[in-house]
Amino acid sequence: MSGVILVTGGGRGIGADVCRRAAALGYTVLVNYASNQNAADALVEEIRAAGGVAHAKQGDVGSESDILELFAAADELGQLVGLVNNAGVVDVSARVEDMSVDRLTRMFAINVTGSFLCAREAVKRMSTRHGGKGGAIVNLGSAASKLGSANQYVDYAASKGAIDTMTVGLALEVADEGIRVNAVRPGIIDTEIHASGGVPDRVASLTASLPMKRPGSADEVAKAIIWLLSEEASYTTGAILDVSGGRAILP
Ligand code: NAP
């Protein structure tokens, strides 16, 4: 495979496994991160040691200027062929009546506006309408969009609902311009995101309630993302793939 794949939030968790797999397939990978430079640098080193091509680039997807710099860095590396809108945040558990405007603004700026702006920049580069050669976008949704996450983070769940809708709308908008747009909707995946929401034992405490009685791994989600990015999924667009071990598979 050739061309550049940009993975937002690629330094850790699900994004890091997407970067590993994309690099192993021969893509040039741009690993975006927000603040954990050590994790991103270590990943780039690991990929290079395995013979792959990867570069790290700091940038907050909650900032339009950072996103523009991120895509400028991608342009330096070659032709963009794929975007994984993976960067996403949760917040500490709260009821809606206790949510501040600062919390809501951050949540939607990173999870929703950031994904839109990255998609905008990717479409400008990949759409045949703009002289591009086509490509693929994969968005990270969440089973939370169907569950609603009451008493925990309804704001996060709603931000992922926006991702579901954006996936369908954008897929139709660019379907005849060489770009496929899909999403994965992970369930409970064993990454550090749960600790960042102030519940480090969330995975362990939910395990017994999960249909498979185990959480998913980051790599199990990455495999689905890589398939959606690839030509193997050449007739798949606007799809929202539940990678949740059966959690929240019903509407
Ligand atoms: P994670 O382990 O917390 O990693 C998050 C990554 O996103 C990190 O690389 C982080 O950068 C980056 N990031 C955070 N805020 C950013 C920002 N403003 N700009 C750029 N990068 C930013 O998360 P994960 O569990 O892998 O989740 C990845 C995606 O899957 C998210 O969209 C999440 O909502 C979704 N998801 C996860 C689960 C789950 O159970 N884990 C379930 C459903 C959906 P630093 O390394 O610099 O901090």
Boltz pocket constraint, residues with backbone or C-beta under 6 A from the ligand:
constraints:
  - pocket:
      binder: B
      contacts: [[A, 8], [A, 9], [A, 10], [A, 11], [A, 12], [A, 13], [A, 14], [A, 15], [A, 32], [A, 33], [A, 34], [A, 35], [A, 36], [A, 37], [A, 39], [A, 59], [A, 60], [A, 61], [A, 62], [A, 85], [A, 86], [A, 87], [A, 88], [A, 89], [A, 110], [A, 140], [A, 141], [A, 142], [A, 143], [A, 185], [A, 186], [A, 187], [A, 188], [A, 189], [A, 190], [A, 191], [A, 192], [A, 193], [A, 194], [A, 196], [A, 218]]
      max_distance: 6.0
